[in-house]
Amino acid sequence: MHHRMRRGAAIAAAGLLALSLVACSEESQESTDLSGNRVGAMADYGVGDQFTATEPLDFSVLYNNHTFYPLRSDWLLWSELTKRTNVTLEPVAVPLSDYEQKRSLLIGAGDAPLIIPKTYHPQENAYIASGAILPVSDYLDLMPNLKDKIEKWNLGPEIDQLRQTDGKFYLLPGVHEKPWHEYSIAVRTDVLDELDLEIPKTWDEVYTVLKAMKARYPQSYPYSDRWSKPTPGGSMLSIVGSSFGTRAGWTFQHATWVPGEEKFVYTGASEQYRQMLTYLNKLVAEGLLDPESFTQTDDQARQKLANGKSFVIGSNAQSLVNEYRPDLAKTLPEAKLTKIPLPVGPAGEINPASRLENGVMINSKARDSENFVAMMQFVDWLYYSDAGQEFAKWGVEGTTFTRDATGKRTLASDVDMVGLNPKAGRHLQKDFGFHNGVFTYGGNLELVQSLFSAEEMEFQRVMNARRPVEVAPPYPFTDEEREQVSLWETPLKDHVTQNTLRFILGQRPLTEWDAYVAELRSKNMDAYLELVNSSYDRFRKANG
């Protein structure tokens, strides 16, 4: 790769500067004059235009190094991106398992790259008060493709959720035309056939299926799950919780909006959360859910499935095709595994997915670079233009895919992705770097579904027919309030996490629920909620 680091990027890469960062609200008032920051920028860049820097530029990017497709410098992604945009990206690679911690350390040390992807709201909040990241909403005029999609897809309510008390937002989110729900459970359908059972449609039916599996195979734990880091049972709690009308595990949020009451309640103390715990506790108590699901490694969970010691596991489309089915083919070639639509729970037939996903923070040092405008145009093209999104996902026409007269894309015959060409010698992610989680975000429904297999399309058809979840209103905190809630949130979340595990595993009886809620109150739950609801009311009044 080339190393033509311009001044702004060089400062960011050198990092460790003894500079105190001004508050972001002050910075945005500092100057709106960008005349000195346009080196390399296109003078007339608009929706649908190919961004090409007017001179070679380099920008540093924090790179989440995925174990399934480890970073390679010879990927076509890098060279073709430079060919199209005249920009060379300088990846600062961080292991997937350490991404959040390393990101925090780099930002705290002043050594973060200019472009910081794979950030899940509200993770950006931790970096706002210091001024370490840019109020990106101040610069949307530099990002015509993002502005166009927000307006065209009526994403205003979702975008408002990102806003802070100053009315600005500090994260450029991945945006979807339609909700896209990806995770559910995968079930051994050959075992269902053996037991003369249908695919379960509700969590009550899942319980019935697990009971039958346990009766037939008493030495098994029918449901043994994975993705237990960084939150024990993170994926499972997220999946089950959404069906019960709550946020748990990976998607845990302290406050849950109650539309009928026009207020927020504390998630970990809600009736919906208690019902979710009661259900999972029943599974563990009856030997249907493996207690090790909350602590075991992914490899251990996969091994149990492959060895026939379990029959149900959390899944998305890629895990199903890239991991579970190949595992089973080696050990139990007759086994059939299917990812089923999210089972329905007390919340009804909902699609819990948001139209926003994780996104990109911009290092505030970028604002001082002579290439700032060019960098924002580049980010807009790569993450938000139709052409940039197609490139990041599909790669290069004629090499990784072909297109017919109707515009339909097809993977090249020698390139595989999610098992579409299982005998192909090369892989879209591993060998070319495309469909890369660092760069592939959102898009219109056709693009998002364009690499789905027929069975994944059927899964999405079922999920898209369900009712979307109402978007909760924002409740942005002032800097002083955020400083206060940050002192409350960690002990509250730790207590919820610890007791969630204890309740599910039967280490604490659910008859102690009221005592548990009282413990949360002693950790400032009520004061936290009062601040959340007053902040919501303040934002609502200020914004009509």
VENUR-V414825 format. One record per run of one state. SS is the DSSP state (a for helix, b for strand, c for the rest). FROM is the first residue (numbers start at 1). LEN is the number of residues. If there is no record, write none. Layout:
ss=SS from=FROM len=LEN
ss=SS from=FROM len=LEN
This chain:
ss=c from=1 len=6
ss=a from=7 len=8
ss=c from=15 len=9
ss=a from=24 len=7
ss=c from=31 len=26
ss=b from=57 len=9
ss=c from=66 len=10
ss=a from=76 len=10
ss=c from=86 len=1
ss=b from=87 len=9
ss=a from=96 len=14
ss=c from=110 len=5
ss=b from=115 len=5
ss=c from=120 len=3
ss=a from=123 len=5
ss=c from=128 len=5
ss=b from=133 len=1
ss=c from=134 len=2
ss=a from=136 len=7
ss=c from=143 len=1
ss=a from=144 len=9
ss=c from=153 len=3
ss=a from=156 len=5
ss=c from=161 len=11
ss=b from=172 len=5
ss=c from=177 len=7
ss=b from=184 len=5
ss=a from=189 len=6
ss=c from=195 len=7
ss=b from=202 len=1
ss=a from=203 len=14
ss=c from=217 len=6
ss=b from=223 len=1
ss=c from=224 len=10
ss=a from=234 len=10
ss=c from=244 len=5
ss=a from=249 len=3
ss=c from=252 len=3
ss=b from=255 len=4
ss=a from=259 len=3
ss=c from=262 len=1
ss=b from=263 len=4
ss=a from=267 len=3
ss=c from=270 len=1
ss=a from=271 len=15
ss=c from=286 len=3
ss=b from=289 len=1
ss=c from=290 len=1
ss=a from=291 len=4
ss=c from=295 len=3
ss=a from=298 len=9
ss=c from=307 len=5
ss=b from=312 len=4
ss=c from=316 len=1
ss=a from=317 len=15
ss=c from=332 len=5
ss=b from=337 len=4
ss=c from=341 len=3
ss=b from=344 len=2
ss=c from=346 len=2
ss=b from=348 len=1
ss=c from=349 len=1
ss=b from=350 len=2
ss=c from=352 len=4
ss=b from=356 len=8
ss=a from=364 len=5
ss=c from=369 len=3
ss=a from=372 len=13
ss=c from=385 len=1
ss=a from=386 len=9
ss=c from=395 len=2
ss=b from=397 len=1
ss=c from=398 len=3
ss=b from=401 len=3
ss=c from=404 len=5
ss=b from=409 len=3
ss=c from=412 len=3
ss=b from=415 len=2
ss=c from=417 len=9
ss=b from=426 len=2
ss=c from=428 len=15
ss=b from=443 len=1
ss=c from=444 len=1
ss=a from=445 len=5
ss=c from=450 len=4
ss=a from=454 len=11
ss=c from=465 len=2
ss=b from=467 len=2
ss=c from=469 len=10
ss=a from=479 len=27
ss=c from=506 len=4
ss=a from=510 len=13
ss=c from=523 len=2
ss=a from=525 len=18
ss=c from=543 len=2
